[in-house]
Amino acid sequence: MRARPGAPVALPLHWDELDSLSSASQFSIEDVLQRQAANKLFVYPSIRQSLTQQMVTEVDDG
């Protein structure tokens, strides 16, 4: 939820939905619940990632 009038929410979308997007704050919690009921929530695939010691060192030294 965002601290804005109407409490809009961030919602992951499919690439093909971007053209019809009118605003970054157009979705409400009700939209999320409707998408969930229709099984239309986009779920990011599970990706296993990890930081290497070199990455950590580069950030620490930065």
C-alpha positions, 0 to 999 in steps of 0.5 A: 500500500502507498500513503496516498489518497485511496491507498493504492497498491503496487501490483506485479503485472505481465508485460502485455498489461503495460500498454493498458496501464493508465497510472502507477497508482491505479490499483486498490486492494480490491483489485488485488483480491479480484485478481487473486480470486480469478487466479490472475496474480502474477507470481515471480518464478522462484530464482535461487541467487546468492552473493559471492564474496567478491560482490560483498567485498566490492560493496564494502570497499565502495 
